[in-house]
Amino acid sequence: MDRPEQFVSASALAESLSMAMSQMTEHIMQQNQQFQSVVLEQLNHRQPAQEFKVEGTSIPHFSGMPDESVDEFIFRAKMFMQGKNLNYEDQRNNARVVAMLASSLRAGAASWYHTRVAIEQRPIASMAAFHEALTREFVPPDLQYRIRAALRKCRQTKGIDDYVAEFRRLIAQVREMSQLDQIDQFCEGLKPDTRKEITYLRCTTLSESISHAQAFERAHFAQRSRQDSRPGAEYGGTKVSHGEVPPEPMDISMVNTRNISKDECRSRNLCFYCKASGHRISNCPKKPVQGNAVAQLM
């Protein structure tokens, strides 16, 4: 074999070895990454996430009363667990999640759970199953009809904030009601002036309607209420601005006595001549002395 041919074969061999080494290196790196991922996953499973202490709040309670909402109770419980960094969807936490929900039951709901678990031996395994069991037990079949009837009766009898709070509580339990129907139902319960204003604005969402209604009432009715409740706002049927001194009662001596009639003099026991009290016209000191009277005095 000639030297050039030997050089070419050696070069090809070195290139093939280099390619094989690079492939082997890449394969080893991939295996190393997979191994690291497996180790990290195992460590995460062995070490549960650190839970946080939620300041100023506690898990909500549920008593099973007709005015309580199962959906709202479960939603608030989920928010509380998220605040504690507790994954309620993780199957490994099912037992603890169910225990937390069960401990938050009160009154009739607590008795129901005790009967189901301790007497009937029918435990609940997860939050989803807990939600379903509460719904079957405490949500009446005609709930949607009742809520809609309560919405129709809901009226603003006090301030706008009280009405909005009650309306929100009811509308949160309604299912399959469009935004337009919600706005229409909200406007029906408002005071006449506020209802006209919101109807004129043609709001497209319930939140927008509520915001405009609150702003309208605070701008118009709150200021009027403050003016009426100020000291000295009204005196004898006459409005008095803040800071003014109410007028004093008029002195009868300042009145033009010529305008007092005889009937009024009789009713008030006044002198017909000088319109003063305490004497009659016959002995009025202000009456001019007649001639006969002077002669008698002499």
C-alpha positions as CSV (number, residue, x, y, z in Angstrom):
1,M,0.0,0.0,0.0
2,D,1.3,3.4,-1.0
3,R,1.9,6.1,1.7
4,P,-0.9,8.4,0.4
5,E,-3.4,5.6,0.7
6,Q,-2.2,4.9,4.2
7,F,-2.6,8.5,5.1
8,V,-6.2,8.6,3.8
9,S,-7.2,5.5,5.7
10,A,-5.8,6.8,8.9
11,S,-7.6,10.1,8.4
12,A,-10.9,8.4,7.9
13,L,-10.3,6.2,10.9
14,A,-9.6,9.3,13.1
15,E,-12.7,11.0,11.8
16,S,-14.9,8.0,12.5
17,L,-13.5,7.7,16.0
18,S,-14.1,11.4,16.7
19,M,-17.7,11.1,15.5
20,A,-18.3,8.1,17.7
21,M,-16.8,9.9,20.7
22,S,-19.1,12.9,20.2
23,Q,-22.2,10.7,19.9
24,M,-21.2,8.9,23.1
25,T,-20.7,12.2,24.9
26,E,-24.1,13.4,23.8
27,H,-25.7,10.2,24.9
28,I,-24.1,10.4,28.3
29,M,-25.3,14.0,28.8
30,Q,-28.8,13.0,27.9
31,Q,-28.7,10.1,30.4
32,N,-27.3,12.5,33.0
33,Q,-30.1,14.9,32.5
34,Q,-32.7,12.2,32.8
35,F,-31.1,10.9,35.9
36,Q,-31.2,14.4,37.5
37,S,-34.8,14.8,36.6
38,V,-35.8,11.5,38.2
39,V,-33.8,12.4,41.4
40,L,-35.4,15.8,41.6
41,E,-38.9,14.4,41.1
42,Q,-38.3,11.8,43.9
43,L,-37.1,14.5,46.2
44,N,-40.1,16.6,45.6
45,H,-42.4,13.6,46.3
46,R,-40.6,12.9,49.5
47,Q,-40.5,16.5,50.7
48,P,-44.1,18.0,50.8
49,A,-44.5,21.7,50.0
50,Q,-44.1,24.0,52.9
51,E,-47.4,25.3,54.2
52,F,-47.9,28.9,55.2
53,K,-49.8,30.4,58.1
54,V,-52.6,32.6,56.9
55,E,-52.9,35.6,59.1
56,G,-56.3,37.1,60.0
57,T,-58.5,34.5,58.4
58,S,-59.7,30.9,59.0
59,I,-61.4,28.2,57.1
60,P,-65.1,29.0,56.5
61,H,-67.9,27.2,58.3
62,F,-71.0,25.6,56.9
63,S,-74.1,24.8,59.0
64,G,-76.5,23.6,56.3
65,M,-79.0,26.4,56.7
66,P,-81.3,27.3,53.8
67,D,-79.6,30.7,53.3
68,E,-76.1,29.2,53.0
69,S,-74.5,28.2,49.6
70,V,-72.6,24.9,49.2
71,D,-70.7,26.2,46.2
72,E,-69.6,29.4,48.1
73,F,-68.5,27.3,51.0
74,I,-66.3,25.0,48.9
75,F,-64.9,28.0,46.9
76,R,-63.9,29.8,50.1
77,A,-62.3,26.6,51.5
78,K,-60.3,26.2,48.3
79,M,-59.1,29.8,48.6
80,F,-58.1,29.2,52.2
81,M,-56.1,26.1,51.3
82,Q,-54.4,27.9,48.5
83,G,-53.3,30.6,50.9
84,K,-51.8,27.8,53.1
85,N,-50.0,26.4,50.1
86,L,-51.9,23.2,50.4
87,N,-52.5,21.4,47.1
88,Y,-56.1,20.1,47.6
89,E,-55.9,18.4,44.1
90,D,-53.0,16.2,45.1
91,Q,-54.3,12.7,46.0
92,R,-51.8,12.4,48.8
93,N,-53.5,15.3,50.6
94,N,-57.0,13.9,50.3
95,A,-57.3,12.7,53.9
96,R,-56.1,16.0,55.3
97,V,-58.3,18.1,53.0
98,V,-61.4,16.0,53.9
99,A,-60.6,16.3,57.6
100,M,-60.3,20.1,57.3
101,L,-63.6,20.4,55.5
102,A,-65.3,18.1,58.1
103,S,-64.0,20.1,61.0
104,S,-65.5,23.3,59.5
105,L,-69.0,21.8,59.6
106,R,-71.5,23.2,62.2
107,A,-75.0,22.4,63.5
108,G,-77.0,20.2,61.2
109,A,-74.2,19.7,58.7
110,A,-71.9,18.4,61.4
111,S,-74.6,16.0,62.6
112,W,-75.1,14.8,59.0
113,Y,-71.4,14.1,58.6
114,H,-71.2,12.3,61.9
115,T,-74.1,10.0,61.0
116,R,-72.7,9.3,57.5
117,V,-69.1,8.5,58.6
118,A,-69.3,7.2,62.2
119,I,-72.7,5.4,62.0
120,E,-73.3,4.5,58.4
121,Q,-69.6,3.9,57.7
122,R,-69.6,5.8,54.5
123,P,-66.4,7.9,54.5
124,I,-65.7,10.6,51.9
125,A,-62.4,10.3,50.0
126,S,-61.8,13.6,48.3
127,M,-62.8,17.3,48.1
128,A,-64.8,16.6,44.9
129,A,-66.7,13.8,46.6
130,F,-67.3,16.0,49.7
131,H,-68.7,18.8,47.4
132,E,-71.0,16.3,45.7
133,A,-72.2,14.8,49.0
134,L,-73.0,18.3,50.4
135,T,-74.9,19.2,47.2
136,R,-77.1,16.1,47.3
137,E,-77.9,16.6,51.0
138,F,-78.3,20.4,51.4
139,V,-79.2,21.8,48.0
140,P,-83.0,21.4,47.3
141,P,-84.0,20.4,43.8
142,D,-86.0,23.7,43.3
143,L,-83.2,25.9,44.5
144,Q,-83.0,27.8,41.2
145,Y,-86.7,28.6,41.3
146,R,-86.4,29.9,44.9
147,I,-83.4,32.0,44.1
148,R,-85.1,33.6,41.2
149,A,-88.2,34.3,43.3
150,A,-86.0,35.9,45.9
151,L,-84.4,38.1,43.2
152,R,-87.8,39.3,42.1
153,K,-88.7,40.3,45.7
154,C,-85.3,41.9,46.3
155,R,-85.8,45.7,46.6
156,Q,-83.8,48.6,47.8
157,T,-85.3,49.7,51.1
158,K,-82.2,51.2,52.7
159,G,-78.9,52.4,51.2
160,I,-77.5,51.2,47.9
161,D,-74.7,49.2,49.5
162,D,-77.1,47.1,51.5
163,Y,-79.1,46.3,48.3
164,V,-76.0,45.5,46.3
165,A,-74.7,43.1,49.0
166,E,-78.0,41.2,49.1
167,F,-78.3,41.2,45.3
168,R,-74.8,39.8,44.9
169,R,-75.5,37.1,47.5
170,L,-78.5,35.9,45.5
171,I,-77.1,36.3,42.0
172,A,-74.0,34.3,42.9
173,Q,-76.2,31.2,43.3
174,V,-78.1,31.7,40.0
175,R,-77.2,29.5,37.1
176,E,-77.9,30.1,33.4
177,M,-78.9,33.7,33.6
178,S,-77.5,36.1,30.9
179,Q,-75.9,39.4,31.7
180,L,-78.8,41.3,30.2
181,D,-81.3,39.5,32.5
182,Q,-79.1,40.1,35.5
183,I,-78.9,43.9,34.7
184,D,-82.7,44.0,34.2
185,Q,-83.3,42.3,37.5
186,F,-80.9,44.6,39.3
187,C,-82.5,47.7,37.9
188,E,-86.0,46.5,38.9
189,G,-85.0,46.6,42.6
190,L,-83.5,50.1,42.6
191,K,-85.1,53.4,43.7
192,P,-87.1,55.1,40.9
193,D,-84.5,57.9,40.3
194,T,-81.6,55.5,40.3
195,R,-83.4,53.0,38.1
196,K,-84.1,55.7,35.5
197,E,-80.4,56.7,35.5
198,I,-79.0,53.2,35.1
199,T,-81.6,52.4,32.4
200,Y,-80.6,55.5,30.5
201,L,-76.9,54.5,30.6
202,R,-77.5,51.2,28.9
203,C,-74.8,49.3,30.8
204,T,-73.6,46.0,29.2
205,T,-72.4,44.2,32.4
206,L,-73.7,43.8,35.9
207,S,-70.6,45.1,37.5
208,E,-70.8,48.3,35.4
209,S,-74.5,48.8,36.4
210,I,-73.6,48.3,40.1
211,S,-70.8,50.8,39.9
212,H,-72.9,53.5,38.2
213,A,-75.8,53.0,40.7
214,Q,-73.5,53.4,43.7
215,A,-71.9,56.5,42.2
216,F,-75.2,58.0,41.3
217,E,-76.7,57.5,44.8
218,R,-73.6,58.7,46.6
219,A,-73.6,61.9,44.5
220,H,-77.3,62.7,44.9
221,F,-78.8,61.2,48.0
222,A,-75.8,61.1,50.4
223,Q,-75.3,64.9,50.1
224,R,-79.0,65.6,50.6
225,S,-79.1,63.3,53.7
226,R,-76.1,65.1,55.2
227,Q,-77.7,68.5,54.7
228,D,-81.0,67.4,56.3
229,S,-79.3,65.9,59.3
230,R,-77.2,69.0,60.2
231,P,-78.1,70.9,63.4
232,G,-80.4,73.8,62.7
233,A,-81.1,72.6,59.2
234,E,-84.8,73.4,59.6
235,Y,-86.5,75.8,61.9
236,G,-90.3,76.3,61.9
237,G,-90.5,74.8,58.4
238,T,-87.8,77.1,57.0
239,K,-84.5,75.8,55.8
240,V,-81.5,77.3,57.6
241,S,-78.0,76.9,56.2
242,H,-75.2,75.6,58.4
243,G,-73.7,78.2,60.7
244,E,-76.7,80.5,60.7
245,V,-78.5,81.3,63.9
246,P,-82.2,80.4,63.9
247,P,-84.5,83.5,64.0
248,E,-85.8,84.4,67.5
249,P,-89.5,84.5,68.1
250,M,-91.0,87.9,67.1
251,D,-91.9,90.3,70.0
252,I,-95.6,91.2,69.9
253,S,-94.7,94.8,70.8
254,M,-92.8,95.1,67.5
255,V,-95.9,94.2,65.5
256,N,-98.0,97.1,64.0
257,T,-100.9,97.2,66.4
258,R,-103.2,98.5,63.8
259,N,-103.2,95.2,62.0
260,I,-104.7,93.4,65.1
261,S,-108.4,92.8,64.8
262,K,-110.9,93.0,67.6
263,D,-111.6,89.3,67.4
264,E,-107.9,88.6,68.0
265,C,-107.9,91.1,70.9
266,R,-110.8,89.3,72.5
267,S,-109.1,85.9,72.1
268,R,-105.8,87.2,73.5
269,N,-107.4,89.4,76.1
270,L,-105.9,92.6,74.7
271,C,-106.9,96.2,75.0
272,F,-109.0,97.3,72.0
273,Y,-107.2,100.7,71.9
274,C,-103.5,100.1,72.5
275,K,-103.5,96.4,71.8
276,A,-101.6,95.8,75.1
277,S,-102.5,93.2,77.7
278,G,-103.4,93.7,81.4
279,H,-106.2,96.2,81.1
280,R,-109.4,97.1,79.2
281,I,-110.1,100.0,76.9
282,S,-112.1,101.7,79.6
283,N,-109.0,102.2,81.8
284,C,-106.4,102.3,79.0
285,P,-103.7,104.8,80.0
286,K,-102.9,105.7,76.4
287,K,-106.5,106.7,75.6
288,P,-107.0,110.5,75.4
289,V,-109.0,112.0,78.3
290,Q,-112.5,113.3,77.3
291,G,-114.0,116.5,78.5
292,N,-116.5,114.9,81.0
293,A,-113.8,112.9,82.5
294,V,-111.7,116.0,83.1
295,A,-114.6,117.8,84.8
296,Q,-115.2,114.8,87.0
297,L,-111.5,114.9,88.0
298,M,-111.8,118.6,88.9
